[in-house]
């Protein structure tokens, strides 16, 4: 029983980081995700973050990874127009973890990645003393195959996010015409 308590305490002390391991391939390096991407799907435990008018609803078009940062080149719809934004997240000491100050404070975990096909990010956001979790699926092509969507849905389900908390971004105006 004491071992169980110790495990629970260590998990709680680790916070959200205890749930995140990052890509498991020993040959994986984060700079492999540099390049052009398409936003495919998003999930959240906070329904208002899935609305198109949310300040966190943006469409990622490019990622640039350096030794200390990960830059997200995104477009966000504002009053029907696609506005380009560059978000720069700082690398932490943990593998595949970054922090970003945008719409509150976010900790970004790169969870699963097949750099030629897809990447899944899990974002823990704190704003105004409220916590929310978002999960983003990005693909190298504008649509994703059923295997990638299954991987994304399984990941979301393992984190307690149900099918009603997932939206497809492939049928929305992703500002594709605004791509660099």
Secondary structure, DSSP 8 states (H G I E B T S, - for coil): -HHHHHHHHHHHHHGGGGG------TT--GGGG-EE-EEEEEEESSGGGGSTTSTT--EEEEEEE-SSEEEEEEEEEETTEEEEEEEEEEE-SSTTEEEEESSSEEEEEEEEEETTTEEEEEEEEEETTEEEEEEEEEESSSS--HHHHHHHHHHHHHTT--GGGEEESTTS---GGG--
